[in-house]
């Protein structure tokens, strides 16, 4: 009875706080600008099924793909056991599903156990890969500090969680011989032999305590994990699904059009709609591109939150490979960090972050004196060749290039800054409609 | 070589079969002009009646747009669309994947809808249909040819097989680079990098790519983009391999194979 009350309270607290945190993530993503979804929904569902559910893009690198797949499948299947833990916890029963499911119960839990063994091995290999092997993409400057700890913490959580599952089922297997009344007979693939091998010969009292430690440990790790997710790179296990759904369907080479610029140029060239209203010359100049997350699209911000910092983008970036400062992963991580910062500041209601402090703080009335340029340097943005290797590499369809080009657009269009080297290019295109300022005829090549 | 412009066709009240979009590199860069000539030669050999825009052609705006200068992009893009629509252009071909990408993917949003192919796609079609014939004279016998995927034909537009098919029609040996197709490594010129100095780093991107390409001991490095051509040629020269390793556009190889 006491256990049921404690369990219910802990569950409500954990789920409640998780909900509160996930709502913040949602609010933060919605700080971005709305972007129209082009293309058929069927293609979006297909992307989500193949890329998120089927992990299609992971299989470009076989070893991590197989290990990751083991963890992923184990995680998904373990959710079934979680249902039982909830029922047992709330109603103070033990293994409620045993007599409901009969032999099927053994099949399900055995599957979970086998997958858990694979997940355990995979997690150990991941820990070794991350810490002992010198895999370059895990050692880039943006991984120092919290990101490195974050990656290891998740793996350690996973190990603890799996040990709890095996302790719970293993002690149960031994207890079935001692107290069959309370511990209904089961026959699981792993713990039916591993349990007696480890826990055989222990006192019944000790075993009962260990069984509870396993059970509580498991569910507490799940609650901890759930509340850790919104702060962690591990949020990708959830956001990979919406992110692959919302990922743009256009060809990678296509840059998003800027209709406001197009219409202005059209009216300059006399190509505009003659019935369109005269542009208001006194209106505040609009901002083009983005120097902050409020100018990015929600799809960009969702992408930033979906990033698990695997670094596949950075490892294929030609600029990064040749030692330039640009790392697409860092851009994505910076966008997430800045989104967190802006979200927290807006929610704080603190008037010092208001553009106009006579008005209440809001998305439209926000200026904390910082921008994305406080996170991302010009040098990084200028090094991009727009080659789309990062876009192609991302296993969850994040588009770092879109963020980079939005920053470039802001720099050139709104700030009238940017690399000096480009001025001759711009002048030449503007004055001669050609990329190089040369006097030759366009058909000179035929004259030889 | 005589080439007719759209204006000349229009004056005769005629329409060409296809418009050859030459692009700035193909028009003004010494090395790329040779590619333009080679491709025009192939079109002529295949009895395709083509036109160019000549001085009515403007930069597509690709480098301006990728640098972030949307105003400039819109100016030249809208100007080009005006010209193309005035001539009622439907079919186009270009030897520049940047022009190809911009016209194919970005002009529609501005009101320009054309059926444009990259020259490697047209070459594949012409070879498959037997409209150009390889003499099989052994010009490439025993030659190792490696192919560098350009980003804007490859990843940006998913064209990987057409250029490879074209290369297979030669009697050389096609050797793949480790980083190819979707994993292809950029030459370093895209995103308007062609017009600026590299940001500080350890190495130039084209040298990274050339090191990889020279690693497969090629006789020929085949490219499909005038900017890749510059980058790869510069790389070969920097490695002092210009006597033994040739950088060619696919159309130049086909012209040699036709003779």
Contacts between the chains, C-beta under 8 A, distances in Angstrom:
chain1	res1	chain2	res2	distance
A	60	B	183	7.8
A	250	B	105	7.2
A	251	B	101	7.8
A	251	B	104	7.9
A	251	B	105	5.0
A	251	B	156	6.4
A	251	B	157	5.9
A	251	B	158	7.5
A	252	B	155	5.5
A	252	B	156	5.0
A	252	B	157	7.8
A	253	B	101	4.0
A	253	B	105	5.3
A	253	B	152	5.7
A	253	B	155	7.7
A	253	B	156	2.8
A	253	B	157	5.6
A	254	B	101	7.6
A	254	B	105	3.8
A	254	B	106	5.7
A	255	B	65	5.8
A	255	B	66	7.2
A	255	B	106	6.5
A	257	B	106	7.1
A	257	B	109	4.1
A	257	B	110	7.0
A	258	B	70	4.9
A	258	B	74	7.8
A	261	B	70	4.6
A	261	B	71	5.9
A	261	B	74	5.5
A	262	B	74	5.2
A	262	B	78	7.5
A	262	B	109	7.8
A	262	B	110	6.1
A	264	B	71	7.9
A	265	B	71	6.3
A	265	B	74	3.9
A	265	B	75	5.6
A	265	B	78	6.0
A	266	B	74	7.8
A	266	B	78	6.4
A	269	B	75	7.4
A	269	B	78	6.0
A	269	B	79	7.4
A	271	B	78	6.2
A	271	B	82	7.2
A	288	B	70	6.7
A	289	B	68	6.6
A	316	B	183	6.9
A	316	B	185	7.8
A	318	B	185	5.7
A	318	B	186	4.3
A	318	B	188	6.3
A	318	B	205	4.6
A	318	B	208	7.0
A	318	B	209	7.9
A	319	B	199	7.1
A	319	B	201	7.2
A	319	B	205	7.0
A	321	B	185	7.6
A	321	B	205	7.7
A	321	B	208	6.0
A	322	B	188	8.0
A	322	B	201	5.0
A	322	B	202	6.0
A	322	B	203	4.2
A	322	B	204	6.6
A	322	B	205	5.2
A	322	B	207	7.7
A	322	B	208	5.2
A	323	B	201	3.8
A	323	B	202	3.0
A	323	B	203	6.0
A	324	B	198	7.4
A	324	B	199	4.9
A	324	B	200	7.0
A	324	B	201	4.0
A	325	B	199	6.7
A	325	B	200	7.4
A	325	B	201	7.8
A	326	B	199	7.4
A	379	B	199	5.3
A	379	B	200	7.2
A	382	B	196	7.4
A	382	B	199	5.5
A	383	B	198	7.7
A	383	B	199	4.1
A	383	B	201	7.5
A	384	B	191	5.3
A	385	B	151	7.3
A	385	B	186	4.8
A	385	B	188	6.1
A	385	B	189	7.1
A	385	B	190	4.2
A	385	B	191	4.4
A	385	B	193	5.1
A	385	B	205	6.9
A	386	B	66	5.0
A	386	B	151	7.6
A	386	B	190	5.1
A	386	B	191	3.4
A	387	B	151	4.0
A	387	B	155	7.0
A	387	B	186	3.6
A	387	B	190	5.4
A	387	B	191	7.3
A	388	B	151	5.9
A	388	B	155	4.3
A	388	B	156	5.8
A	389	B	151	7.5
A	389	B	155	6.9
A	389	B	183	7.7
A	389	B	184	7.8
A	389	B	185	7.4
A	389	B	186	6.7
A	391	B	155	7.6
A	392	B	155	5.2
A	392	B	182	5.3
A	392	B	183	7.7
A	405	B	66	7.1
A	405	B	68	6.9
A	408	B	66	7.7
A	408	B	67	6.5
A	408	B	68	3.4
A	409	B	68	4.4
A	409	B	70	6.0
A	410	B	68	7.5
A	411	B	68	5.8
A	412	B	67	6.3
A	412	B	68	3.6
A	412	B	69	4.9
A	412	B	70	7.9
A	413	B	68	6.5
A	413	B	69	7.1
A	413	B	70	6.0
A	413	B	71	6.7
A	418	B	67	6.8
A	418	B	68	6.5
A	419	B	67	7.9
A	419	B	196	5.1
A	421	B	195	6.0
A	421	B	196	3.5
A	421	B	197	5.9
A	422	B	67	5.2
A	422	B	69	7.7
A	422	B	192	6.3
A	422	B	195	6.0
A	422	B	196	6.0
A	424	B	195	7.2
A	425	B	63	6.1
A	425	B	64	7.3
A	425	B	67	7.2
A	425	B	192	6.7
A	425	B	195	4.2
A	426	B	64	6.5
A	426	B	67	7.6
A	426	B	69	5.9
A	426	B	72	5.8
A	429	B	59	5.0
A	429	B	61	7.2
A	429	B	63	7.6
A	429	B	64	5.5
A	429	B	72	5.5
A	429	B	76	6.0
A	430	B	72	6.0
A	430	B	75	7.2
A	433	B	58	3.5
A	433	B	59	5.8
A	433	B	76	5.6
A	433	B	79	6.9
A	434	B	24	5.0
A	434	B	27	7.4
A	434	B	28	6.7
A	434	B	58	7.2
A	434	B	59	5.4
A	435	B	24	3.9
A	435	B	25	7.4
A	435	B	28	7.8
A	435	B	59	5.0
A	435	B	63	5.9
A	435	B	195	7.5
A	436	B	24	6.4
A	436	B	28	5.3
A	436	B	29	7.7
A	438	B	28	5.0
A	440	B	27	7.4
A	440	B	28	5.7
A	441	B	54	7.6
A	441	B	55	6.5
A	442	B	22	6.7
A	442	B	27	4.6
A	442	B	28	7.9
A	442	B	52	7.6
A	442	B	53	7.6
A	442	B	54	5.2
A	442	B	55	5.0
A	442	B	57	5.7
A	443	B	3	6.1
A	443	B	5	7.3
A	443	B	27	7.7
A	443	B	52	6.5
A	443	B	54	5.0
A	443	B	55	7.6
A	444	B	27	7.1
A	444	B	28	7.7
A	444	B	33	7.2
A	445	B	22	7.3
A	445	B	26	7.0
A	445	B	27	6.4
A	445	B	33	3.9
A	445	B	34	8.0
A	445	B	36	4.6
A	445	B	37	5.7
A	445	B	40	8.0
A	446	B	1	4.7
A	446	B	2	6.9
A	446	B	3	4.6
A	446	B	37	7.2
A	446	B	40	6.9
A	448	B	1	7.8
A	448	B	33	7.8
A	448	B	37	7.1
